[in-house]
Amino acid sequence: LLAARENDCILELNTGGLKYGLGEPNPCREILKRYHDLGGELITVGSDAHAPEHIAYDFATAETILKEIGFRYYTVFRERKPEFVKIE
């Protein structure tokens, strides 16, 4: 996690774990918090969608989790360029 932060890698919160009833995103809250505690700020959200109905699955919960941990923004990409979306 420290290497990811030091190299400006973007960590992905993936909601697939929520979709499959695991009760946690991938990575879990503990790892997301550790990344944040180490100064990591670059985070994006994915859903591991393999069917249209799973696109952006439970992104509202993902945003809530990120906010509770202390993230202020998440990253989206438009034409391969990062844009930062403020978490309200």
URTA-V193464 format. One record per pair of residues at least 6 apart in sequence whose C-alpha atoms are under 8 Angstrom apart, sorted by the first residue. I is the first residue (numbers start at 1). GAP is how many residues later the second one is. Records with the same first field share a line. If there is no record, write none. Layout:
I: GAP + GAP
This chain:
1: 33 + 34 + 37
2: 33 + 36 + 38
4: 6 + 7 + 36
5: 30 + 33 + 34 + 35 + 36 + 37
8: 34
9: 33
10: 32 + 33 + 34
11: 31 + 32 + 33
12: 14 + 15 + 31 + 32 + 33 + 34
13: 12 + 13 + 14 + 19 + 30 + 31 + 32 + 33 + 49
14: 11 + 12 + 13 + 31 + 32 + 33 + 34
15: 9 + 10 + 11 + 30 + 31 + 32 + 33 + 42 + 43 + 44 + 47
16: 9 + 10 + 31 + 32 + 33 + 41
17: 6 + 7 + 8 + 9
18: 6 + 7 + 40
19: 38 + 39
25: 37
29: 36 + 40
32: 37
33: 36
36: 33 + 34 + 35
41: 30 + 32
42: 32 + 33
43: 30 + 31 + 32
44: 30 + 31 + 32
45: 14 + 17 + 29 + 30 + 31
46: 10
47: 7 + 8 + 9 + 10 + 11 + 12
48: 6 + 7
49: 6 + 7 + 8
63: 24
66: 6
67: 20
71: 16
72: 14 + 15 + 16
73: 11 + 12 + 13 + 14
74: 10 + 11 + 12 + 13
75: 7 + 8 + 9 + 10
76: 6 + 7 + 8 + 9
77: 6
